[in-house]
Amino acid sequence: RVLSLELNKDRDVERIHGSSINTLDIEPVEGRYMLSGGSDGDIVLYDLENLSRKPNYTCKALFSVGRSHPDVHKFSVETVQWYPHDTGMFTSSSFDKTLKIWDTNTLQPADIFHFEGTVYSHHMSPVATKHCLIAVGTKSPKVQLCDLKSGSSSHILQGHRQEVLAVSWSPRHEYILATGSADGKVKLWDVRRASGCLSTLDQHNGEKSKASSEAVNTAHNGRVNGLCYTNDGLHLLTIGTDDRMRLWNSSTGENTLVNYGKVCNESRKGLKFAVSCGCNPEFAFVPYGSTIAVYTIFTGELVTMLRGHYSTVSCCVFQPHFQELYSGSKDCNILAWIPAPRDPIPDDISEKSLPQQHLNPAYEDAWSSSDDEG
């Protein structure tokens, strides 16, 4: 289904944003409601369900926090995220140096955290039961942890040299956090440890001579502006402005050396990319100019490029229940990508007699029967 993703001609997402769409998030409980955040500070909530039951329909905006709202963000919204456990709350962070915790029903902020610099990224753990910490990456090299329970942001992780562009909690261990910075480094932290980070990922796996001036571990030869764990938390994907994507073993910190080729990335800020869920093999969906590149994560193969936006794509999000993808762009549009329906095969024709060349190679039968081998 993922290999046959195409622009859905029957489904539109109501066009509300008047500026670039920077961030999307679909709530994990039902997979029905989607948030979007725009460069003008607006936040919109959509219902993705087809309530009309007609084949052609528009995903309606249920509400938006726009210019007329007293608590609207003053500048670009960079990240929106649903509270992982229910849809009664969502979070947003912005270049206006704030992180806001919203009550979905009243559309009022339940809490606002203020920072000294621009906020590039924030993330809540999808699996945490023992803490309510929101990790926040800002213009400061210090990673901030905001505690929803106490309302304080006193906890700080120190180690990066430059601004922190991307943060992501492990979906496997609730205290493990990955951070990516403009200093080219990716650090893994156990937030219970005050002593500093667990490890700094090294693209050369320690093989570079210690005498070289580059003895410092870097994950990329550029700014690291995107991070995404695979769903089992065993691997971490990172993207940098060196036009590279790397896959790391998250427990050993080893660079797996999967080669994705050139992954164009000119974003001056965080890049929001997504991974598939419940698919085998697993895929990464990466904004690539005005297209979305789809890679198989463990082989590095570029499977397809999804074309449909008129301008730079800034974010995409995967809907695992139906293997759908949504993308947001500078063209102010949100596009829905769904698996192409396969034509039903008439009963009197067996599948074997159909021409096979239209199948994507990943679908093809790779087994050999023992007769051929002898």
Legacy VTK file of the C-alpha trace (Angstrom):
# vtk DataFile Version 3.0
C-alpha trace
ASCII
DATASET POLYDATA
POINTS 374 float
0.000 0.000 0.000
2.785 2.422 0.797
4.573 1.630 -2.458
1.473 2.672 -4.385
0.890 5.985 -2.566
-0.498 8.644 -4.885
-2.131 12.016 -4.593
-5.730 11.429 -3.533
-7.923 12.980 -6.219
-11.098 12.517 -4.147
-9.957 14.054 -0.899
-9.141 17.673 -0.210
-7.997 19.207 3.018
-9.826 22.491 3.538
-7.505 25.372 2.760
-7.335 27.649 5.794
-3.697 28.666 6.056
-2.666 31.819 4.276
1.041 31.095 4.644
3.555 28.256 4.673
2.564 25.139 6.643
5.464 24.122 8.885
4.217 21.244 10.987
1.529 18.541 11.100
0.539 15.997 13.733
-2.145 13.296 13.796
-3.374 12.191 17.210
-2.307 8.632 18.041
-5.501 7.552 19.812
-7.958 7.289 16.888
-5.809 8.671 14.079
-8.718 10.932 13.185
-7.764 14.507 14.114
-4.863 16.425 12.603
-3.210 19.648 13.731
-1.302 22.024 11.479
0.823 25.051 12.306
1.689 27.881 9.926
4.237 30.622 9.405
1.655 33.265 10.287
1.192 31.776 13.771
-2.103 30.056 12.967
-3.000 26.571 14.232
-5.782 24.582 12.551
-7.485 21.353 13.661
-8.916 19.055 10.973
-11.221 16.057 11.110
-9.843 13.511 8.630
-12.878 11.247 8.775
-15.218 11.125 5.792
-18.466 11.968 7.541
-20.376 12.480 4.272
-19.561 8.918 3.123
-19.291 10.295 -0.416
-16.276 9.252 -2.495
-15.316 12.918 -3.012
-14.995 14.861 0.202
-13.115 17.607 1.970
-11.485 17.146 5.394
-13.098 19.991 7.295
-11.323 22.321 9.673
-13.109 22.048 13.035
-11.516 25.211 14.365
-8.461 27.386 14.128
-6.473 29.592 16.455
-6.058 32.541 14.111
-5.191 36.228 14.178
-8.347 37.155 16.061
-7.611 34.739 18.923
-6.169 36.522 21.992
-3.598 33.763 22.604
-2.468 33.204 19.006
1.288 32.787 18.472
2.841 36.048 17.307
5.286 34.421 14.894
5.746 31.199 12.957
4.517 27.988 14.611
7.319 25.434 14.181
5.922 22.368 15.978
2.476 21.117 16.970
1.944 17.884 18.877
-1.041 16.155 20.404
-0.813 15.008 23.993
0.055 11.322 23.416
-2.659 9.806 25.617
-5.842 11.700 24.758
-7.101 14.426 22.448
-8.104 16.811 25.228
-4.783 18.618 25.039
-2.245 19.660 22.421
0.984 21.657 22.372
2.512 24.233 20.044
5.820 26.072 19.942
6.857 29.074 17.949
9.496 31.566 16.898
7.782 33.893 19.387
9.853 32.081 22.079
6.919 30.279 23.680
5.606 26.757 24.113
1.858 26.652 24.737
-0.191 23.838 26.258
-3.749 24.035 24.907
-7.027 22.688 26.213
-8.657 21.333 23.044
-12.226 21.884 24.260
-11.930 25.491 25.360
-9.102 26.478 22.983
-7.443 28.295 25.865
-3.810 27.829 26.878
-3.627 25.832 30.108
0.043 26.797 30.433
2.652 28.880 28.610
6.423 28.378 28.861
8.684 31.290 27.884
12.233 30.955 26.548
15.080 33.341 25.842
15.342 32.402 22.183
13.430 31.136 19.171
11.867 27.689 19.692
12.689 25.309 16.833
11.247 22.059 18.070
9.571 20.336 20.998
8.485 16.777 21.704
6.556 14.778 24.312
7.382 11.135 24.873
4.847 8.791 23.240
5.441 6.147 25.924
6.217 7.951 29.185
4.172 6.951 32.209
6.503 8.162 34.971
7.220 11.694 33.728
5.490 14.538 31.898
8.536 16.240 30.418
8.463 18.169 27.158
11.877 18.459 25.509
12.437 21.822 23.823
15.113 22.837 21.313
15.774 26.572 21.095
18.360 29.072 19.883
20.271 28.264 23.078
22.638 25.268 23.023
20.995 24.088 26.245
18.176 21.584 25.853
15.231 22.616 28.039
12.915 20.137 29.742
9.515 21.521 30.746
7.569 19.624 33.371
3.819 19.629 32.702
3.077 18.536 36.256
4.942 21.322 38.045
4.803 23.933 35.278
8.535 24.611 35.617
11.291 24.425 33.014
14.191 24.216 35.424
15.725 21.050 33.992
18.501 21.709 31.465
20.768 19.402 29.450
24.145 20.947 28.615
26.544 19.709 25.968
25.741 21.191 22.570
27.706 24.205 21.292
25.054 25.731 19.065
21.289 25.995 18.700
19.225 22.819 19.057
17.114 22.278 15.923
15.515 18.883 16.613
14.514 16.825 19.657
12.923 13.366 19.828
12.120 11.000 22.679
12.735 7.296 22.194
9.502 5.333 21.635
11.130 2.453 23.531
12.672 3.957 26.684
10.801 6.790 28.336
13.891 8.539 29.753
15.985 8.471 26.552
16.075 11.641 24.452
17.878 12.394 21.164
18.845 15.949 20.225
20.304 17.389 17.025
22.117 20.689 16.801
23.617 23.202 14.388
27.002 22.056 15.771
26.691 18.883 13.622
26.194 16.682 16.669
23.492 14.277 17.737
23.444 13.473 21.438
21.563 10.782 23.325
20.596 11.575 26.914
19.167 9.694 29.853
17.314 12.590 31.448
17.652 11.015 34.911
21.413 11.486 34.768
22.676 14.883 35.776
26.209 14.161 34.602
25.659 14.823 30.925
24.853 12.904 27.793
25.026 9.130 27.309
26.728 9.359 23.934
27.526 11.635 21.016
26.956 9.849 17.711
30.031 9.549 15.491
29.557 9.165 11.735
32.978 7.470 11.475
32.245 4.937 14.254
35.485 5.896 16.001
37.700 4.937 13.083
39.066 8.391 12.390
42.575 8.912 13.694
42.495 10.658 17.046
45.296 12.946 15.890
43.121 14.569 13.268
41.618 17.942 14.001
38.205 16.306 13.595
38.570 14.092 16.635
35.274 15.491 17.880
32.359 13.153 17.183
29.987 14.611 14.631
26.914 12.968 13.140
26.846 15.268 10.078
29.191 17.716 8.371
26.507 20.369 8.652
23.602 21.396 10.834
21.523 18.467 12.117
17.939 19.590 11.636
15.874 16.388 11.603
15.547 13.369 13.903
13.121 10.473 13.824
13.156 7.130 15.644
11.840 3.997 13.977
8.658 2.842 15.699
10.379 0.096 17.687
12.946 2.621 18.937
15.849 0.393 17.854
17.107 2.817 15.222
17.365 6.577 14.829
17.297 8.460 11.508
19.062 11.817 11.321
19.150 14.429 8.548
21.698 17.189 8.098
22.432 20.118 5.816
25.337 18.089 4.424
22.572 16.538 2.235
22.873 13.242 4.055
20.489 11.021 5.978
21.991 8.512 8.413
20.610 5.497 10.244
21.993 4.722 13.702
21.660 1.753 15.999
20.142 3.548 18.967
21.476 1.185 21.633
25.110 1.012 20.440
25.190 4.465 18.819
26.744 2.914 15.725
26.347 4.405 12.251
24.809 1.551 10.217
26.315 3.084 7.031
23.116 2.716 4.995
23.581 4.910 1.910
20.527 6.960 0.908
22.431 8.972 -1.686
22.039 12.740 -1.748
19.123 13.860 0.416
18.695 17.527 -0.509
18.125 19.619 2.588
18.353 23.384 2.459
16.123 24.081 5.448
17.460 26.798 7.737
15.405 25.377 10.595
13.989 22.034 11.733
12.897 19.550 9.052
9.842 17.448 9.910
9.996 14.041 8.263
8.151 10.809 9.063
8.552 7.038 9.134
5.984 4.387 8.313
4.360 2.271 10.984
3.285 -1.353 10.659
4.911 -1.787 7.250
7.495 -4.319 6.186
9.896 -3.057 4.921
9.774 0.267 6.745
9.838 3.557 4.871
10.987 7.111 5.519
9.071 10.041 3.987
11.397 13.005 3.574
10.538 16.499 2.249
12.807 16.975 -0.782
12.328 20.332 -2.487
8.737 20.438 -3.745
8.480 16.628 -3.574
8.518 13.933 -0.893
11.166 11.253 -1.244
10.202 7.761 -0.044
13.137 5.577 1.064
13.268 2.032 2.381
14.934 2.616 5.724
17.200 -0.418 5.952
18.412 -0.664 2.339
18.581 3.040 1.483
16.657 2.566 -1.757
14.804 5.600 -3.098
11.452 3.981 -3.913
9.560 6.936 -5.351
9.152 10.712 -5.339
5.674 12.029 -4.557
4.955 15.059 -6.733
2.006 17.390 -6.246
3.068 20.470 -4.283
3.916 23.727 -6.060
6.535 24.838 -3.574
8.918 23.564 -0.892
7.494 20.787 1.284
8.247 21.439 4.949
6.592 18.570 6.821
4.839 15.252 6.463
3.035 12.911 8.835
2.030 9.247 8.466
-1.407 7.907 9.391
-0.738 4.268 10.340
-4.348 2.992 10.491
-4.840 3.432 6.737
-1.214 3.846 5.563
-1.904 7.397 4.458
0.472 10.315 4.275
-0.261 14.029 4.703
2.179 16.747 3.703
2.362 20.502 4.255
4.149 23.024 2.082
5.035 26.652 1.475
2.248 26.620 -1.140
-0.224 26.804 1.829
-1.714 23.411 0.895
-2.000 20.169 2.817
-2.105 17.178 0.474
-3.393 13.680 1.240
-1.538 10.713 -0.295
-3.307 7.378 -0.233
-2.573 3.915 -1.629
-3.861 3.555 -5.184
-6.842 1.206 -5.357
-5.890 -1.971 -7.201
-8.323 -3.027 -9.911
-10.214 -6.165 -8.916
-9.149 -9.194 -10.929
-12.014 -10.933 -12.768
-12.699 -14.396 -11.378
-11.959 -16.216 -14.617
-8.363 -14.926 -14.795
-5.857 -16.260 -12.358
-3.241 -13.834 -11.004
-0.482 -15.908 -12.592
-1.539 -15.104 -16.137
-1.449 -11.344 -15.620
1.552 -9.414 -16.941
3.893 -8.937 -14.009
5.888 -5.921 -15.134
3.588 -3.393 -13.459
4.439 -4.712 -10.022
6.848 -2.713 -7.926
9.945 -4.927 -7.369
9.342 -4.881 -3.623
6.084 -6.805 -4.172
7.618 -9.455 -6.386
8.019 -12.996 -5.258
11.680 -13.491 -4.418
11.435 -17.158 -3.397
13.048 -19.768 -5.577
11.605 -23.236 -5.740
13.964 -26.121 -5.110
13.366 -27.413 -8.680
15.150 -24.405 -10.165
18.181 -24.803 -7.968
18.952 -28.386 -8.934
LINES 1 375
374 0 1 2 3 4 5 6 7 8 9 10 11 12 13 14 15 16 17 18 19 20 21 22 23 24 25 26 27 28 29 30 31 32 33 34 35 36 37 38 39 40 41 42 43 44 45 46 47 48 49 50 51 52 53 54 55 56 57 58 59 60 61 62 63 64 65 66 67 68 69 70 71 72 73 74 75 76 77 78 79 80 81 82 83 84 85 86 87 88 89 90 91 92 93 94 95 96 97 98 99 100 101 102 103 104 105 106 107 108 109 110 111 112 113 114 115 116 117 118 119 120 121 122 123 124 125 126 127 128 129 130 131 132 133 134 135 136 137 138 139 140 141 142 143 144 145 146 147 148 149 150 151 152 153 154 155 156 157 158 159 160 161 162 163 164 165 166 167 168 169 170 171 172 173 174 175 176 177 178 179 180 181 182 183 184 185 186 187 188 189 190 191 192 193 194 195 196 197 198 199 200 201 202 203 204 205 206 207 208 209 210 211 212 213 214 215 216 217 218 219 220 221 222 223 224 225 226 227 228 229 230 231 232 233 234 235 236 237 238 239 240 241 242 243 244 245 246 247 248 249 250 251 252 253 254 255 256 257 258 259 260 261 262 263 264 265 266 267 268 269 270 271 272 273 274 275 276 277 278 279 280 281 282 283 284 285 286 287 288 289 290 291 292 293 294 295 296 297 298 299 300 301 302 303 304 305 306 307 308 309 310 311 312 313 314 315 316 317 318 319 320 321 322 323 324 325 326 327 328 329 330 331 332 333 334 335 336 337 338 339 340 341 342 343 344 345 346 347 348 349 350 351 352 353 354 355 356 357 358 359 360 361 362 363 364 365 366 367 368 369 370 371 372 373
